[in-house]
């Protein structure tokens, strides 16, 4: 039977004890990391969230206590009372507590444990599926615990920053009206209103704008958000967003707060100084130079436009793309001739085909000469001039993509740029490179429907000089929108909002929304704007992504206590799961089995 802690009160955490504590009586609680029985000596390593300390049982220890220690196994929950003493000739320099041990006078077994399915140790090699099934054990690992504790400190520092900046933390509803825009909503059926549903918020967008109408001026919320979309390494179906909104501001004001925040949080948590102001690129320049609206600036290999140089070439792949109004672009991989063999280039060719490109042209500049997939279509002088325009030198590899769609060339080369950088190990993992991307297109064309949709959301304000284009040239309308990018990851997205009802109606009309549809979806916000809405704007900072990047983790699951896997399942609780028929009847829901393909 497990013992209790009656009469004992913790005096220290395991990882706190140092040589200066020698002679002090302490009471510790924790888990047994391992037991070492050396005959006359028994050692138990006791672990809690602060670290390890060694418990010692020797010939000075009472026999019943030694016998109890001999029966302890890994992951037993223990209470120990004893005195701190210096280790004699057995200092463990790898541990902060390595100079001391506890001469135990009383030991209690508070909870026995089965043998765990994997060792509770840092950087476990156990399959992730097993670790996530037993996430309560996985979270005992010191590296994961450090991540969760540092996440706590990041949140605490963030709250301190925004409080000092005059922001008011306001909670907005979790059960809201479904207004499908962008990602799919998670729906919640109403028991009291048969056939009607709530939605879980994709963001608190509409409510935070209402806070501005209500006169709160500066709002912040550490908001839980939900999106029913496919998972990636930097995405979970439920996530936390540091959500901001400010009244009587321009885009510059909002971005200044965002810059001050990242500078503060990196200095407070990591001791890293982020120089301000942060660099900026327009969306157009980011796509043209890096093939991405979230470019990673930690390495070079910018896209090089050679369209005009090859427009009249005999190589129809190049000249055809140019004459079709598309583009021919290249990236130059420095010193890559040895690593990017023909076999590897073939793999990269399949990679770009996977994102829509027709293929990959290439040139390898080796000490023995230049090998080129299209050399027969160029004179030696023309080929040399083309490679010189790409900045290529001996040892480099130049990779070309051509297509009648300029956007496809940018996309394919942008993804190839990152793939090659990983292959060549060009990306430093100890740098933090921030960037603002501004002037996003307001509209983007949905290729499936042929209709224009809002790239951000329909409440984003267009640039004033582009308003006349709303009815005549939607593709050229730019938004007062701005994204904060860190190391190739979108960290934050924001915009200045529309508060003029007439302009809002024009935007809805441009998006194909009738007055009735707009009122049905957003009526409560539109009504609020008729009662005096201040100019306002804001942004949402992805907390999970911020923590992941600050701690240099590869996956959001490394900084989230109870994450889900790629197919949105929780392997530990085994959800989603069926519910019984009585619950479904209460909700007036009938479940049809999915149709089987013939």
VOGU-3710 file (C-alpha; in Angstrom, 3 decimals, decimal comma):
1> xxxxxxxxxx> 0,000/0,000/0,000  1,306/3,456/-0,894  2,461/5,676/1,920  1,373/9,287/2,414  3,192/12,594/2,892  1,600/13,250/6,273  4,109/15,104/8,460  6,404/15,953/5,555  6,610/19,266/3,736  8,849/19,880/0,741
11> xxxxxxxxxx> 11,780/22,179/1,550  13,545/22,185/-1,820  13,266/20,995/-5,392  15,777/18,356/-6,441  17,684/20,535/-8,901  18,163/23,431/-6,467  20,690/21,900/-4,079  24,326/22,972/-4,201  27,518/22,628/-2,136  26,466/25,650/-0,040
21> xxxxxxxxxx> 23,526/23,572/1,265  25,806/20,958/2,891  24,605/20,105/6,391  21,038/21,261/5,773  18,098/18,922/6,461  15,837/18,702/3,418  12,616/17,038/2,348  12,350/16,178/-1,344  9,622/14,690/-3,526  10,004/13,190/-6,982
31> xxxxxxxxxx> 10,385/10,166/-9,217  13,159/7,589/-9,166  15,183/7,973/-12,347  17,344/4,918/-11,590  18,611/2,728/-8,743  22,211/1,566/-8,382  22,834/-1,186/-5,824  26,535/-1,609/-5,017  26,097/-4,043/-2,172  26,994/-1,939/0,844
41> xxxxxxxxxx> 25,822/1,206/-0,948  22,531/2,022/-2,659  22,016/5,157/-4,735  18,716/6,474/-6,036  18,578/9,345/-8,513  15,542/11,434/-7,596  14,026/13,564/-10,363  11,540/16,395/-10,432  10,910/19,179/-12,938  14,041/21,056/-11,833
51> xxxxxxxxxx> 16,556/18,227/-12,234  18,191/15,273/-10,461  19,835/14,760/-7,099  21,465/11,616/-5,693  19,983/9,903/-2,623  22,561/7,845/-0,711  21,969/4,849/1,548  25,074/3,439/3,316  26,083/1,650/6,527  25,033/4,752/8,496
61> xxxxxxxxxx> 21,484/4,450/7,164  18,888/2,656/9,284  18,380/-0,905/8,058  14,623/-0,545/7,362  15,309/2,505/5,221  18,019/0,664/3,247  15,710/-2,301/2,721  12,987/-0,025/1,425  15,465/1,650/-0,958  16,500/-1,779/-2,283
71> xxxxxxxxxx> 12,896/-2,348/-3,398  12,549/0,901/-5,326  12,209/0,698/-9,105  12,320/3,272/-11,918  9,507/5,837/-11,827  8,444/5,051/-8,269  7,155/8,222/-6,614  9,205/8,946/-3,496  9,486/11,252/-0,509  12,920/11,515/1,104
81> xxxxxxxxxx> 14,096/13,301/4,243  17,787/13,606/5,009  20,862/15,829/5,144  22,793/17,347/2,289  26,439/16,324/2,248  29,341/16,778/-0,118  30,194/13,840/-2,318  33,548/12,323/-1,414  35,676/11,938/-4,544  32,693/11,197/-6,775
91> xxxxxxxxxx> 31,624/14,587/-8,053  29,413/14,427/-11,149  30,412/17,496/-13,163  27,589/16,877/-15,642  24,930/17,635/-13,035  24,275/21,032/-11,392  23,720/19,045/-8,175  26,758/16,847/-8,833  28,769/18,076/-5,832  26,212/16,900/-3,271
101> xxxxxxxxxx> 24,051/13,979/-2,263  21,388/13,354/0,351  22,157/11,053/3,284  18,617/9,713/3,614  17,098/9,266/7,054  13,506/8,604/5,984  12,159/7,237/2,718  8,513/6,824/1,758  7,132/5,151/-1,346  4,195/7,326/-2,363
111> xxxxxxxxxx> 3,391/5,465/-5,564  4,680/2,310/-7,229  5,099/2,198/-10,996  5,013/-0,408/-13,726  8,032/-0,592/-15,990  7,450/2,260/-18,476  7,288/1,428/-22,217  10,368/3,610/-22,827  13,147/5,141/-20,783  12,402/8,565/-19,327
121> xxxxxxxxxx> 15,477/10,247/-20,769  16,440/13,268/-22,846  16,345/13,085/-26,645  14,514/9,782/-26,660  14,831/7,670/-29,806  11,529/5,935/-29,080  8,990/6,139/-31,901  6,929/9,278/-31,630  3,684/7,292/-31,840  4,618/5,412/-28,662
131> xxxxxxxxxx> 5,687/8,560/-26,855  2,454/10,345/-27,782  0,328/7,383/-26,706  1,999/7,665/-23,300  2,331/11,446/-23,399  2,007/11,681/-19,590  5,282/9,731/-19,403  6,865/11,542/-22,336  6,266/14,840/-20,536  8,452/13,633/-17,662
141> xxxxxxxxxx> 11,494/13,799/-19,946  13,730/16,712/-18,910  14,015/18,217/-22,406  10,245/18,349/-22,877  9,738/19,703/-19,373  12,262/22,453/-20,083  10,342/23,378/-23,226  7,031/23,602/-21,376  8,588/25,600/-18,527  10,211/28,023/-20,973
151> xxxxxxxxxx> 6,891/28,389/-22,768  5,418/29,416/-19,410  8,127/32,037/-18,990  7,555/33,349/-22,512  3,832/33,750/-21,803  4,568/35,460/-18,469  6,997/37,880/-20,145  4,500/38,554/-22,948  1,780/39,430/-20,448  4,158/41,763/-18,643
161> xxxxxxxxxx> 5,086/43,488/-21,914  1,546/44,111/-23,094  0,407/45,214/-19,654  3,229/47,770/-19,596  2,121/48,948/-23,063  -1,417/49,649/-21,830  -3,165/46,635/-23,351  -6,246/45,201/-21,617  -6,645/41,423/-21,578  -10,218/40,570/-22,602
171> xxxxxxxxxx> -11,658/37,081/-23,123  -13,922/36,583/-26,117  -16,408/33,712/-26,655  -15,403/30,207/-27,636  -18,856/29,294/-28,977  -19,518/31,679/-31,848  -21,415/32,079/-35,102  -19,983/30,162/-38,051  -18,739/32,573/-40,717  -16,766/30,251/-43,025
181> xxxxxxxxxx> -13,784/32,182/-44,350  -10,477/30,495/-45,138  -10,044/27,295/-43,137  -12,925/25,042/-42,158  -14,720/25,656/-38,875  -15,060/23,082/-36,125  -18,811/22,933/-35,504  -20,573/22,321/-32,174  -24,227/21,182/-32,314  -26,752/22,915/-30,065
191> xxxxxxxxxx> -28,957/20,699/-27,906  -31,437/23,474/-27,163  -31,692/24,659/-30,764  -32,117/21,561/-32,943  -30,363/21,705/-36,288  -28,315/24,764/-35,319  -24,613/24,935/-34,606  -21,969/26,998/-32,911  -18,459/27,214/-34,331  -15,171/27,226/-32,459
201> xxxxxxxxxx> -13,268/30,428/-33,318  -10,597/30,364/-36,003  -9,536/33,648/-34,416  -11,273/36,289/-32,270  -11,257/38,663/-35,273  -14,803/40,020/-35,137  -14,961/40,251/-31,357  -11,676/42,097/-31,037  -12,942/44,639/-33,555  -16,075/44,996/-31,435
211> xxxxxxxxxx> -13,792/45,704/-28,467  -12,476/48,697/-30,421  -16,039/49,902/-31,102  -16,632/49,491/-27,357  -13,815/51,920/-26,596  -11,215/49,642/-25,001  -8,508/51,097/-27,279  -5,868/48,410/-26,733  -6,948/44,765/-26,499  -4,871/41,632/-26,022
221> xxxxxxxxxx> -5,867/38,009/-25,564  -3,924/34,761/-25,361  -6,619/33,178/-27,452  -7,279/29,540/-28,199  -8,082/29,151/-31,899  -9,372/26,189/-33,890  -8,994/25,346/-37,584  -10,126/22,148/-39,249  -7,243/21,862/-41,698  -4,412/19,508/-42,525
231> xxxxxxxxxx> -1,535/19,463/-40,045  2,099/20,309/-40,692  5,151/20,602/-38,473  4,177/24,187/-37,637  0,399/23,663/-37,362  -2,071/22,074/-34,945  -5,904/22,040/-35,143  -6,018/23,990/-31,870  -3,412/26,597/-31,097  -2,755/29,722/-29,053
241> xxxxxxxxxx> -2,535/33,152/-30,611  -1,376/36,371/-28,952  -4,168/38,476/-30,380  -3,867/42,280/-30,514  -6,068/45,140/-31,632  -5,425/48,883/-31,332  -7,530/51,976/-32,022  -6,469/55,252/-33,651  -3,428/53,660/-35,281  -1,811/53,213/-38,651
251> xxxxxxxxxx> -0,007/50,115/-39,875  3,250/51,694/-38,710  1,949/51,919/-35,136  0,903/48,259/-35,021  4,179/47,100/-36,546  6,127/49,201/-34,029  4,411/47,353/-31,167  5,154/44,019/-32,852  8,824/44,935/-33,232  9,121/46,108/-29,637
261> xxxxxxxxxx> 7,508/42,871/-28,462  9,879/40,515/-30,289  12,874/42,569/-29,187  11,691/42,421/-25,555  10,817/38,716/-25,510  14,089/37,596/-27,125  16,109/39,752/-24,764  14,212/38,602/-21,645  14,110/34,875/-22,427  17,204/34,186/-24,548
271> xxxxxxxxxx> 19,440/37,180/-23,912  19,447/37,755/-27,676  19,332/41,316/-28,968  17,122/41,794/-32,027  18,174/44,987/-33,860  15,387/47,359/-34,880  13,876/48,376/-37,183  13,225/45,001/-38,761  13,792/44,734/-42,518  10,802/44,935/-44,861
281> xxxxxxxxxx> 9,863/43,587/-48,262  6,702/44,090/-50,232  4,836/40,932/-51,141  5,792/41,452/-54,779  9,502/41,774/-53,993  9,431/38,766/-51,644  7,880/36,582/-54,348  10,207/37,822/-57,076  13,397/37,532/-55,020  12,660/34,477/-52,864
291> xxxxxxxxxx> 9,615/32,775/-54,384  7,830/32,923/-51,042  5,755/35,349/-48,988  7,620/34,060/-45,928  11,238/33,973/-47,083  14,031/32,566/-44,953  16,769/35,209/-44,898  19,353/33,066/-43,118  20,891/32,083/-46,456  21,221/33,537/-49,950
301> xxxxxxxxxx> 20,402/31,870/-53,266  17,968/34,547/-54,343  15,990/34,000/-57,526  17,672/35,467/-60,628  15,458/36,571/-63,517  17,055/35,736/-66,871  13,871/35,941/-68,957  15,070/38,735/-71,235  18,481/37,170/-71,680  17,010/33,910/-73,046
311> xxxxxxxxxx> 13,955/35,324/-74,832  15,467/34,762/-78,291  17,308/31,535/-77,475  16,863/28,376/-79,547  15,946/26,459/-76,389  12,151/26,382/-76,752  11,589/25,680/-73,056  13,106/29,082/-72,267  11,949/31,103/-75,261  8,454/29,601/-75,114
321> xxxxxxxxxx> 8,009/30,588/-71,469  9,218/34,111/-72,219  6,948/34,564/-75,250  3,947/33,279/-73,261  4,376/36,110/-70,784  5,935/33,871/-68,156  9,446/33,797/-66,773  12,760/31,974/-66,742  14,530/32,161/-63,405  17,459/30,483/-61,705
331> xxxxxxxxxx> 19,108/29,908/-58,361  22,837/29,425/-57,962  23,853/26,838/-55,368  27,327/27,799/-54,116  29,972/25,071/-54,063  27,342/22,450/-54,814  28,928/20,675/-57,782  30,130/17,757/-55,644  26,921/17,346/-53,645  24,438/17,885/-56,488
341> xxxxxxxxxx> 25,308/14,930/-58,665  23,244/14,011/-61,714  21,282/11,569/-59,567  20,578/14,266/-56,990  19,551/16,746/-59,706  17,132/14,114/-61,030  15,622/13,949/-57,542  15,304/17,733/-57,458  13,636/17,621/-60,880  10,961/15,326/-59,469
351> xxxxxxxxxx> 10,678/17,669/-56,491  9,803/20,707/-58,650  7,448/18,619/-60,764  5,662/17,778/-57,543  4,857/21,455/-57,046  3,670/22,007/-60,615  6,776/22,829/-62,659  7,380/20,949/-65,892  11,014/20,232/-65,136  14,416/21,556/-64,198
361> xxxxxxxxxx> 17,261/22,768/-66,416  20,738/22,846/-64,918  24,415/23,630/-65,286  27,265/22,198/-63,166  30,518/24,143/-63,170  33,336/21,759/-62,254  37,136/22,167/-62,523  36,936/19,861/-65,546  34,447/22,085/-67,356  30,748/22,940/-67,461
371> xxxxxxxxxx> 28,099/20,236/-67,848  24,753/21,694/-68,892  21,396/20,106/-69,768  20,691/22,644/-72,533  24,212/23,476/-73,753  23,514/22,385/-77,342  21,055/25,251/-77,761  23,575/27,934/-76,739  26,890/29,071/-78,114  29,811/28,918/-75,695
381> xxxxxxxxxx> 29,760/32,710/-75,407  25,985/32,892/-74,787  26,101/30,127/-72,189  29,037/31,767/-70,420  27,158/35,093/-70,390  24,037/33,408/-69,000  25,953/31,688/-66,186  27,827/34,918/-65,443  24,462/36,684/-65,088  23,642/34,050/-62,481
391> xxxxxxxxxx> 26,835/34,832/-60,565  28,072/31,285/-61,083  31,685/30,275/-60,632  33,631/27,024/-60,652  32,148/24,573/-58,116  28,621/26,009/-58,327  25,419/24,547/-59,722  22,780/26,682/-61,441  19,182/25,424/-61,501  16,587/26,917/-63,886
401> xxxxxxxxxx> 12,792/26,780/-63,979  10,759/28,144/-66,895  6,998/28,394/-67,324  4,323/30,498/-68,957  3,057/31,355/-65,445  5,451/33,624/-63,610  3,810/32,794/-60,278  4,517/29,080/-60,797  8,182/29,775/-61,554  8,490/31,795/-58,356
411> xxxxxxxxxx> 6,713/29,149/-56,272  8,722/26,212/-57,638  12,098/27,943/-57,351  11,228/29,287/-53,906  10,562/25,782/-52,633  13,613/24,436/-54,485  15,750/27,152/-52,870  14,841/25,863/-49,401  15,231/22,211/-50,410  18,735/22,799/-51,799
421> xxxxxxxxxx> 19,746/24,870/-48,759  18,795/21,959/-46,484  20,649/19,512/-48,707  23,793/21,666/-48,646  23,463/22,497/-44,935  23,443/26,219/-45,679  20,900/27,179/-42,997  22,471/28,266/-39,677  20,391/27,137/-36,710  21,697/29,819/-34,343
431> xxxxxxxxxx> 20,348/32,879/-36,183  17,020/34,692/-35,855  16,192/36,621/-39,033  12,984/38,638/-38,850  11,238/40,288/-41,766  8,036/42,239/-42,385  6,227/41,385/-45,614  3,834/44,192/-46,590  1,374/45,243/-49,302  -0,191/41,842/-49,845
441> xxxxxxxxxx> -2,692/41,511/-52,676  -6,171/42,102/-51,315  -7,653/39,467/-53,625  -6,415/36,116/-54,784  -7,937/34,102/-57,582  -9,498/30,763/-56,623  -8,427/28,617/-59,578  -11,165/26,042/-58,897  -14,039/28,535/-59,000  -12,441/31,322/-61,015
451> xxxxxxxxxx> -13,660/33,787/-58,392  -11,664/36,320/-56,414  -11,505/35,760/-52,635  -9,961/37,829/-49,863  -6,330/36,806/-49,234  -6,569/37,822/-45,565  -10,193/38,565/-44,624  -12,857/40,910/-45,996  -12,379/43,487/-43,220  -8,814/44,302/-44,268
461> xxxxxxxxxx> -8,510/47,822/-45,620  -7,048/48,300/-49,105  -4,330/50,859/-49,721  -6,031/54,182/-50,294  -4,442/54,676/-53,713  -5,788/51,271/-54,848  -9,451/51,818/-53,904  -10,342/53,082/-57,433  -9,227/49,665/-58,788  -11,841/47,672/-56,851
471> xxxxxxxxxx> -14,282/47,469/-59,723  -11,801/47,650/-62,613  -8,673/45,637/-61,753  -9,011/43,458/-58,638  -5,679/41,753/-59,215  -3,788/45,008/-58,625  -5,516/45,978/-55,344  -3,090/45,857/-52,434  -4,063/45,495/-48,787  -2,898/47,351/-45,693
481> xxxxxxxxxx> -1,740/43,969/-44,473  1,557/42,914/-42,955  3,052/39,581/-41,942  5,925/39,091/-39,532  8,225/36,288/-40,695  10,955/34,576/-38,684  13,384/32,139/-40,306  10,970/31,301/-43,099  7,946/30,798/-40,828  4,951/33,121/-40,722
491> xxxxxxxxxx> 4,876/34,272/-37,117  2,170/36,898/-37,283  -0,417/38,288/-39,643  -2,249/41,578/-39,313  -3,885/44,476/-41,055  -5,641/47,814/-40,746  -9,399/47,251/-40,802  -12,189/48,833/-42,815  -14,478/51,027/-40,698  -16,257/52,956/-43,477
501> xxxxxxxxxx> -19,606/51,164/-44,150  -19,661/52,352/-47,765  -16,168/50,964/-48,445  -17,064/47,734/-46,641  -20,081/47,304/-48,920  -17,852/47,815/-51,979  -15,461/45,138/-50,707  -18,341/42,710/-50,160  -19,644/43,411/-53,665  -16,153/42,841/-55,095
511> xxxxxxxxxx> -16,089/39,475/-53,327  -19,497/38,551/-54,716  -21,322/38,866/-51,385  -24,855/40,217/-51,600  -26,218/42,602/-48,973  -28,313/39,746/-47,592  -25,319/37,377/-47,332  -23,146/40,050/-45,703  -25,874/40,846/-43,191  -26,476/37,179/-42,455
521> xxxxxxxxxx> -22,770/36,464/-41,850  -21,510/39,697/-40,328  -24,606/41,719/-39,442  -23,692/42,256/-35,799  -20,332/43,791/-36,728  -21,787/45,946/-39,498  -24,470/47,195/-37,113  -21,785/48,089/-34,564  -19,879/50,131/-37,138  -22,932/52,349/-37,633
531> xxxxxxxxxx> -22,530/53,609/-34,067  -19,082/55,096/-34,421  -16,085/52,859/-35,105  -12,591/54,261/-34,504  -9,887/53,537/-37,077  -8,194/50,385/-35,846  -5,890/47,531/-36,741  -4,090/44,661/-35,150  -2,273/41,400/-35,552  -2,178/37,860/-34,236
541> xxxxxxxxxx> 1,145/36,344/-33,144  1,324/32,540/-33,170  2,485/31,692/-29,649  3,182/28,035/-30,405  5,289/28,911/-33,445  7,091/31,650/-31,512  8,054/29,206/-28,753  9,055/26,539/-31,307  11,385/28,945/-33,097  12,824/30,519/-29,959
551> xxxxxxxxxx> 13,685/27,095/-28,532  14,950/25,856/-31,935  12,544/22,923/-31,985  11,641/21,163/-35,211  7,973/20,593/-34,463  5,095/22,224/-32,579  4,613/18,931/-30,733  7,890/19,631/-28,908  6,420/22,744/-27,250  2,780/21,654/-26,840
561> xxxxxxxxxx> 1,847/19,612/-23,790  -0,848/17,437/-25,381  -0,602/17,662/-29,189  -2,376/15,814/-31,943  -0,766/13,940/-34,821  -0,948/14,377/-38,582  -4,489/13,034/-38,968  -5,748/15,157/-36,039  -5,950/12,235/-33,633  -4,928/12,321/-29,993
571> xxxxxxxxxx> -3,155/8,990/-29,534  -3,287/9,202/-25,741  -7,029/9,814/-25,247  -7,936/8,102/-28,536  -10,048/10,948/-29,803  -11,968/11,772/-31,865  -14,165/8,844/-30,894  -17,778/7,749/-31,346  -20,430/8,883/-28,870  -23,406/6,856/-27,779
581> xxxxxxxxxx> -26,761/7,053/-29,511  -28,432/8,768/-26,551  -26,098/11,752/-26,861  -26,742/11,964/-30,590  -30,506/11,842/-30,077  -30,259/14,705/-27,565  -28,467/16,732/-30,229  -30,912/15,691/-32,960  -28,064/14,238/-35,009  -28,066/11,106/-37,141
591> xxxxxxxx> -24,707/9,791/-38,337  -24,510/8,283/-41,795  -21,611/5,942/-42,573  -19,286/7,270/-45,286  -20,113/6,065/-48,785  -17,912/3,316/-50,124  -16,471/3,959/-53,575  -17,770/1,517/-56,119
//
